[in-house]
């Protein structure tokens, strides 16, 4: 035994011990030679930390982001330097715009090779500068406990988000004596008493208030508290883009989601509201209709903006009242407020909710498959705690328009509109909550961007059900193409494999649906298969959106010329 090393730990061991201290139970990775010492330390920690090996770093980063979104704990991802880090950057961007806690660890070139353009060398401080909350390179193994603790604190506090940590490979093999830090703690500011009093006065003066909820930092109790506040004050509440699972969509106060599927009544309500109370949402491009629904910089509506990150308050919109407060703390404060004048808002609430329910109606689409009917069946038959994951594409219009989220954390969708997210997010969700039904939606273009993570689902027996909606094109781009360059198809056509056969090649259960009436039995066979499963739903290319066909979009564009 080498007595000189007794009591010393390598950088890799210090790092894994720091993960243990912070309660990490799962990490996602694509292995690389630049962090072999971490992989070795994870071997000894396998009873505490499950290492999920993925097939591409983008999929691994998406899985970590989905885990962070689902649990509220930082999703952990390990990738190698250079190409591994660049592949993983899509998950970092998603986590940043979705306000999801996440830590990406990147194996880095040895310290004596820095600034030589060594094999796969990148300066991650410059690469991820505006894409992450913080980027750090740990050059001294003795500082791992300190800097990893800071990474966890930064990921969860204020506006949650991603942190990037670069790990020079020779630093990871250094052995040293270091003292472990304690676990990171959530530190939330509360709303000042005078701000709550001012909010009550604004509610008293309002005739047409509207609440908008969204963003990160929520948990089950915060969702329950905001519901109590909404019902006590009898206010209409809308969800920002892809945050529909923050309020039970079946309740009479629900107004719909301010996203691509926003109904006309909700859009008008935002414009006509005299008070907007925004809790946790940034009021970004998607939730403001391209910044057209709310005037910049001073909204015509009274604006109360409650947000955990001070930098967002007044960034685009100057609020009447800005409140820098943590979501879990401020929702408890709001829930405790006495009612102001709930009876005065009844007609307003009923009108907006009626508009939301009317938005379910869709005309019959061309072709044998009616996606609105497929989603309606899922809405009626899936358990309330089922998790739906989706990426980006026109197919999400049917999902967001027709499915009602009843409980917290039943929607995993990237607010940055990132394609390829649905499959890896669903795999992460099923591994995290194996008792819950998990359904991934993907268009044919969206699926092919990370479809290789079916291999991960099969490897870990993550029994997701993937629904691939195949129309043989990049549908969203084709829609914009027809609007601006009608009839001039360029770069949007796709030639696809047999998706059901591809699933079976991975050892999964595969189904093909070419007519609406085939879907239910296909879905039930997937549920009964005891395997991860995939359904390819073949829809008519004309069925481009829930409300307008491809030809109608083209004809409208031509008529406007």
C-alpha positions in Angstrom: 0.0 0.0 0.0 1.2 3.5 -0.9 1.0 5.3 2.5 1.7 8.6 0.8 -1.8 8.5 -0.8 -3.6 7.4 2.3 -6.6 9.6 2.9 -6.2 11.4 -0.4 -8.8 11.4 -3.1 -8.5 11.9 -6.8 -10.3 14.8 -8.5 -12.8 12.3 -10.0 -13.5 10.9 -6.5 -13.9 14.4 -5.1 -16.4 15.2 -7.8 -18.5 12.1 -7.4 -18.5 12.6 -3.6 -19.8 16.2 -4.2 -22.6 14.7 -6.3 -23.5 12.4 -3.5 -23.5 15.2 -1.0 -26.0 17.0 -3.2 -28.3 14.0 -3.4 -27.7 13.2 -7.1 -29.3 9.8 -7.8 -29.0 9.7 -11.6 -26.6 11.1 -14.2 -26.7 11.0 -18.0 -23.6 10.6 -20.2 -21.8 9.7 -23.3 -18.5 8.4 -22.2 -15.2 10.0 -23.1 -11.5 9.5 -22.4 -11.3 13.0 -21.0 -13.1 12.1 -17.8 -12.1 8.5 -17.2 -11.4 9.1 -13.6 -15.0 10.3 -13.0 -16.3 7.2 -14.7 -14.1 5.1 -12.5 -15.4 6.9 -9.4 -18.9 6.4 -10.6 -18.2 2.7 -10.7 -17.7 2.7 -6.9 -20.9 4.9 -6.5 -23.2 2.8 -8.6 -25.4 1.9 -5.6 -26.1 5.6 -5.1 -25.9 7.1 -8.6 -27.3 5.4 -11.7 -25.3 6.3 -14.7 -27.5 6.3 -17.9 -25.4 5.8 -21.0 -26.9 7.6 -24.0 -26.2 7.4 -27.7 -25.5 11.0 -28.5 -24.6 14.0 -26.3 -27.6 16.0 -27.5 -29.9 13.2 -26.3 -28.0 13.0 -23.0 -28.3 16.7 -22.4 -32.0 16.7 -23.2 -32.4 13.8 -20.7 -30.6 15.8 -18.0 -32.8 18.9 -18.8 -36.0 16.8 -18.6 -34.9 15.3 -15.3 -34.3 18.8 -13.9 -37.6 20.0 -15.2 -39.4 17.0 -13.7 -37.8 16.9 -10.3 -36.6 20.5 -9.6 -33.2 19.1 -8.9 -30.3 19.9 -11.2 -30.1 17.4 -14.1 -26.6 16.0 -14.4 -24.9 15.3 -17.7 -21.3 14.2 -18.5 -19.8 14.6 -21.9 -16.3 14.7 -23.4 -14.6 17.7 -24.9 -14.9 19.3 -28.3 -17.6 17.4 -30.4 -19.2 16.0 -27.2 -19.6 19.5 -25.7 -20.9 21.0 -28.9 -23.5 18.2 -29.3 -24.6 18.8 -25.7 -25.0 22.6 -26.2 -28.5 22.1 -27.5 -29.6 20.8 -24.0 -27.9 23.8 -22.3 -29.7 26.2 -24.5 -33.0 24.4 -23.8 -32.3 24.5 -20.0 -31.5 28.2 -20.2 -34.6 29.3 -22.0 -36.8 26.9 -20.0 -35.2 28.0 -16.6 -34.3 24.4 -15.8 -31.6 23.6 -13.2 -28.9 21.5 -14.9 -25.1 21.0 -14.6 -23.1 19.9 -17.7 -19.7 18.5 -16.8 -17.3 18.5 -19.7 -14.0 16.6 -19.8 -11.3 19.1 -20.9 -7.8 18.8 -22.4 -4.9 18.6 -19.9 -3.9 21.9 -18.3 -0.5 21.9 -20.0 -2.2 21.8 -23.4 -4.4 24.8 -22.9 -4.3 27.5 -25.6 -2.4 25.2 -28.1 -5.5 24.1 -30.0 -4.9 20.6 -28.7 -7.0 17.7 -29.8 -10.7 18.7 -29.4 -9.8 21.8 -27.3 -12.4 24.5 -26.8 -12.5 27.4 -24.3 -15.9 26.7 -22.7 -16.1 30.0 -21.0 -16.3 31.7 -24.4 -18.4 28.9 -26.0 -21.1 28.8 -23.4 -20.8 32.5 -22.3 -24.4 33.6 -22.9 -25.9 30.1 -23.0 -25.5 29.3 -19.3 -25.9 31.0 -15.9 -22.2 30.3 -15.1 -19.2 28.6 -16.8 -16.2 27.5 -14.8 -13.1 25.4 -15.4 -11.7 23.7 -12.3 -7.9 23.7 -12.5 -7.2 22.7 -8.9 -8.7 19.4 -7.6 -8.7 20.8 -4.1 -11.3 23.4 -5.2 -13.8 20.8 -6.5 -16.0 20.8 -3.3 -16.1 24.6 -3.3 -16.8 25.1 -7.0 -19.2 22.2 -7.5 -21.2 23.6 -4.5 -21.3 26.9 -6.2 -22.5 25.2 -9.4 -25.4 23.6 -7.5 -26.3 26.9 -5.8 -26.3 28.8 -9.0 -28.3 26.2 -10.9 -31.2 26.3 -8.3 -31.3 29.8 -7.0 -32.7 33.0 -8.5 -33.9 32.1 -12.0 -33.0 28.4 -12.3 -30.8 27.4 -15.2 -27.8 25.5 -16.5 -24.2 25.7 -15.3 -21.2 24.4 -17.3 -18.2 22.9 -15.5 -15.0 22.0 -17.5 -12.8 19.4 -16.0 -9.2 19.1 -17.3 -8.4 15.4 -17.5 -5.1 15.7 -15.6 -6.7 17.6 -12.8 -9.1 14.7 -12.3 -6.3 12.3 -11.6 -4.6 14.6 -9.1 -4.8 13.4 -5.6 -5.3 15.7 -2.7 -6.9 16.2 0.7 -10.0 18.3 0.6 -13.0 18.8 2.8 -16.5 18.2 1.3 -19.0 21.0 1.3 -22.5 20.6 2.5 -25.5 20.2 0.1 -26.6 23.3 -1.8 -29.6 25.1 -0.3 -32.5 26.9 -2.0 -32.5 30.6 -0.9 -35.6 32.5 -1.9 -36.5 36.1 -1.3 -40.1 36.9 -0.2 -42.3 39.6 -1.5 -42.3 42.7 0.7 -45.5 43.4 2.7 -45.9 46.8 1.0 -45.8 45.1 -2.5 -48.5 42.7 -1.5 -50.6 45.6 -0.2 -50.1 47.4 -3.5 -51.1 44.2 -5.4 -54.3 44.1 -3.4 -55.1 47.7 -4.3 -54.5 47.0 -8.0 -56.9 44.0 -7.8 -59.5 46.2 -6.1 -59.3 48.7 -8.9 -59.2 46.2 -11.7 -62.2 45.3 -13.9 -60.5 42.8 -16.2 -57.5 41.2 -14.5 -55.6 38.2 -16.0 -53.0 36.1 -14.4 -50.2 34.5 -16.4 -48.1 31.8 -14.8 -45.0 30.0 -16.1 -41.2 29.6 -15.9 -39.1 27.5 -13.6 -38.8 27.0 -9.9 -42.2 25.5 -9.2 -43.0 22.5 -7.1 -46.2 20.7 -6.1 -46.9 23.0 -3.1 -46.4 26.2 -5.2 -48.9 24.9 -7.8 -51.4 24.2 -5.0 -50.8 27.7 -3.5 -51.3 29.5 -6.8 -54.5 27.5 -7.3 -55.7 28.6 -3.9 -54.8 32.3 -4.7 -56.6 32.1 -8.1 -59.8 30.5 -6.7 -59.9 32.8 -3.6 -59.7 35.9 -5.8 -61.7 34.3 -8.7 -59.2 35.3 -11.4 -58.7 33.9 -14.9 -55.3 32.3 -15.3 -53.4 31.5 -18.5 -50.2 29.5 -18.8 -47.2 30.8 -20.7 -45.9 28.7 -23.6 -45.6 25.0 -22.6 -46.3 25.6 -18.9 -49.9 24.3 -19.1 -49.2 21.8 -16.2 -49.0 24.6 -13.6 -52.8 24.8 -13.3 -55.5 22.2 -13.7 -56.8 22.8 -17.3 -60.3 21.4 -16.4 -61.0 24.1 -13.8 -63.4 27.0 -14.6 -60.7 29.6 -14.0 -58.4 28.3 -16.7 -58.0 30.5 -19.7 -55.7 28.4 -21.9 -52.0 28.7 -22.9 -50.3 31.6 -24.4 -48.4 29.7 -27.1 -48.9 28.6 -30.7 -52.3 27.2 -29.9 -53.7 30.2 -28.1 -57.4 30.8 -28.8 -58.7 34.1 -30.1 -60.6 34.8 -26.9 -57.4 34.5 -24.8 -55.5 36.7 -27.3 -58.2 39.3 -27.0 -58.2 39.0 -23.2 -54.6 39.8 -23.0 -55.1 42.9 -25.1 -58.2 44.0 -23.2 -57.0 43.2 -19.7 -56.6 46.2 -17.4 -54.3 44.3 -15.1 -51.8 41.6 -16.0 -50.4 39.7 -13.0 -47.4 37.6 -14.3 -46.0 35.0 -11.9 -42.8 33.3 -12.9 -43.1 33.8 -16.7 -40.7 36.0 -18.6 -43.3 37.4 -21.1 -41.2 36.2 -24.0 -41.8 36.2 -27.7 -44.0 33.1 -27.8 -46.3 34.2 -24.9 -46.8 37.7 -26.2 -47.5 36.9 -29.9 -44.1 38.2 -31.1 -44.2 41.0 -28.5 -47.4 42.3 -30.1 -49.9 41.7 -27.3 -48.1 43.9 -24.7 -46.7 47.3 -25.6 -43.0 47.9 -25.2 -41.6 49.4 -23.0 -44.6 50.5 -21.1 -47.7 48.2 -21.3 -51.1 49.8 -21.6 -52.2 47.3 -19.0 -51.2 47.7 -15.4 -48.4 45.1 -15.1 -47.4 43.3 -11.9 -44.4 41.1 -12.7 -43.3 38.6 -10.1 -40.0 36.9 -11.0 -37.2 35.1 -9.1 -34.4 36.8 -11.1 -34.0 40.5 -10.6 -32.4 40.9 -14.0 -35.7 40.1 -15.8 -37.8 42.8 -14.0 -38.0 45.8 -16.4 -35.9 44.0 -19.0 -38.5 44.3 -21.8 -41.6 45.5 -20.0 -41.6 48.2 -17.4 -43.9 46.9 -14.6 -46.3 49.0 -12.6 -45.2 46.8 -9.7 -42.1 44.5 -9.9 -41.6 41.9 -7.3 -38.4 40.0 -7.0 -39.4 36.8 -5.1 -38.9 33.1 -5.2 -41.8 31.1 -6.7 -42.3 28.8 -3.8 -42.2 31.6 -1.2 -44.3 34.2 -3.1 -47.1 31.7 -4.0 -47.5 30.9 -0.3 -47.8 34.6 0.4 -50.4 35.1 -2.4 -52.4 32.1 -1.1 -52.6 33.7 2.3 -54.1 37.0 1.0 -57.7 37.7 1.9 -60.2 37.9 -1.0 -60.6 41.3 -2.6 -63.7 41.3 -4.8 -64.0 37.8 -6.4 -67.7 38.2 -7.3 -66.8 41.1 -9.6 -64.8 39.0 -11.9 -67.3 36.1 -12.5 -68.6 37.1 -15.9 -65.0 37.9 -17.1 -63.7 34.5 -15.9 -66.6 32.6 -17.5 -66.2 34.4 -20.8 -62.5 33.6 -21.1 -63.0 30.0 -20.0 -65.7 29.5 -22.6 -63.3 30.8 -25.2 -60.7 28.2 -24.0 -63.2 25.4 -24.3 -64.4 26.5 -27.7 -60.8 26.3 -29.0 -61.0 22.5 -28.7 -63.2 22.4 -31.9 -61.3 21.6 -35.0 -62.6 21.2 -38.6 -62.1 17.7 -40.2 -58.6 17.3 -41.6 -57.9 15.8 -45.0 -57.0 12.1 -45.0 -57.9 9.0 -43.0 -56.3 10.1 -39.7 -57.9 12.8 -37.6 -55.3 13.9 -35.1 -57.8 15.9 -33.1 -59.7 12.7 -32.4 -56.6 10.8 -31.5 -55.7 13.5 -28.9 -59.2 13.7 -27.6 -59.1 9.9 -26.9 -55.8 10.2 -25.1 -57.3 13.2 -23.1 -60.1 11.0 -22.0 -58.2 7.8 -21.3 -54.7 8.5 -20.1 -54.2 8.6 -16.3 -54.2 12.1 -14.9 -50.5 11.9 -13.9 -49.4 10.8 -17.4 -46.3 12.6 -18.7 -46.5 14.0 -22.3 -43.2 14.9 -23.9 -42.8 16.6 -27.3 -40.3 18.5 -29.3 -41.1 21.1 -31.9 -43.2 21.1 -35.0 -46.8 21.6 -36.3 -47.9 18.3 -34.8 -47.6 19.9 -31.3 -50.6 22.2 -32.2 -52.9 19.2 -31.9 -51.3 18.1 -28.6 -51.4 21.5 -27.0 -54.9 22.4 -28.3 -56.6 19.2 -27.4 -54.9 17.7 -24.2 -55.9 19.0 -20.8 -53.2 18.8 -18.1 -54.6 18.1 -14.7 -51.6 17.7 -12.5 -48.2 19.2 -12.0 -45.3 18.0 -14.2 -47.2 16.2 -16.8 -45.8 18.2 -19.7 -42.2 18.2 -20.9 -41.7 20.5 -23.9 -38.9 22.9 -24.8 -39.9 26.5 -24.7 -36.9 27.2 -27.0 -38.7 25.2 -29.7 -36.0 22.6 -30.0 -36.6 19.7 -32.3 -35.6 16.2 -31.2 -36.4 16.8 -27.5 -39.5 14.5 -27.1 -37.9 11.0 -27.3 -34.9 11.6 -24.9 -37.1 13.6 -22.5 -39.6 10.8 -22.4 -36.9 8.2 -21.7 -35.6 10.4 -18.8 -39.1 10.8 -17.5 -39.8 7.1 -17.5 -36.6 6.3 -15.7 -37.4 8.9 -13.1 -41.1 8.0 -12.7 -41.4 4.4 -13.9 -44.9 4.0 -12.4 -46.3 6.8 -14.6 -47.5 6.5 -18.2 -45.1 8.4 -20.5 -46.0 9.3 -24.0 -43.6 11.0 -26.4 -44.9 12.9 -29.5 -42.6 13.6 -32.4 -43.0 14.6 -36.0 -41.1 12.6 -38.6 -38.4 15.4 -38.8 -38.3 15.9 -35.1 -38.0 12.1 -34.4 -35.0 11.6 -36.7 -33.0 14.2 -34.7 -32.7 12.0 -31.6 -34.5 8.8 -32.5 -31.3 6.9 -31.7 -32.2 7.2 -28.1 -34.7 4.4 -28.7 -31.6 2.3 -28.0 -31.4 3.9 -24.6 -35.0 3.2 -23.9 -34.5 -0.5 -24.9 -31.3 -0.8 -22.9 -32.9 0.4 -19.7 -36.4 -1.0 -20.4 -37.9 2.5 -20.2 -41.4 1.6 -21.4 -42.3 4.8 -23.1 -44.8 5.0 -25.9 -43.5 7.1 -28.8 -46.1 8.5 -31.3 -44.4 9.6 -34.6 -46.7 11.8 -36.7 -45.4 11.3 -40.2 -46.4 13.6 -43.0 -43.1 13.4 -45.1 -42.0 16.9 -44.5 -40.6 19.5 -42.2 -44.1 20.7 -41.6 -43.6 24.0 -39.7 -41.0 25.2 -42.3 -43.3 24.1 -45.1 -46.1 26.1 -43.5 -44.0 29.3 -43.4 -42.7 28.5 -46.9 -46.3 28.4 -48.2 -47.2 31.6 -46.5 -44.2 33.6 -47.9 -43.3 31.7 -51.0 -46.5 29.8 -52.0 -46.0 26.8 -54.2 -42.2 27.0 -54.2 -41.2 23.9 -52.3 -37.5 23.9 -51.4 -35.6 22.0 -48.7 -38.7 20.7 -46.8 -39.5 17.3 -48.3 -38.4 14.2 -46.4 -37.9 10.5 -47.2 -38.5 8.4 -44.1 -37.8 4.9 -43.0 -40.5 2.5 -41.7 -40.6 3.9 -38.2 -42.5 0.9 -36.7 -39.9 -1.5 -38.3 -37.1 0.6 -36.9 -38.6 0.3 -33.4 -38.8 -3.4 -33.8 -35.2 -3.5 -34.8 -34.3 -1.9 -31.4 -36.3 -4.7 -29.7 -39.3 -2.5 -29.1 -43.0 -3.0 -30.0 -43.9 -1.2 -33.3 -47.3 -0.3 -34.7 -48.4 1.6 -37.9 -51.7 3.6 -37.9 -53.1 4.8 -41.2 -56.7 5.5 -40.1 -58.2 7.0 -36.9 -60.1 3.9 -36.0 -56.8 1.9 -35.8 -55.2 4.1 -33.2 -57.0 2.9 -30.0 -56.2 -0.8 -30.5 -52.6 0.0 -31.5 -52.1 2.1 -28.4 -53.6 -0.7 -26.2 -51.3 -3.3 -27.8 -48.4 -1.0 -27.0 -49.5 -0.8 -23.3 -49.8 -4.5 -23.1 -46.6 -5.3 -24.9 -44.4 -5.0 -21.8 -41.8 -3.2 -23.9 -40.9 0.3 -25.0 -43.2 1.0 -28.0 -43.7 3.2 -31.0 -46.7 4.0 -33.1 -46.2 5.6 -36.5 -49.2 7.7 -37.4 -49.4 8.4 -41.1 -51.2 11.6 -41.8 -52.1 13.4 -45.0 -49.5 16.1 -46.0 -52.5 18.4 -46.5 -53.3 18.1 -42.8 -50.7 20.7 -41.9 -52.3 22.4 -39.0 -55.4 21.8 -36.8 -57.3 24.6 -38.5 -55.9 25.1 -42.0 -54.8 22.7 -44.8 -51.6 23.1 -46.8 -53.7 24.2 -49.8 -55.7 26.7 -47.8 -52.5 28.3 -46.5 -51.1 28.5 -50.0 -54.3 29.9 -51.5 -54.6 32.6 -48.8 -51.0 33.6 -49.5 -51.6 33.9 -53.2 -54.8 35.8 -52.7 -53.1 38.4 -50.6 -50.5 39.2 -53.3 
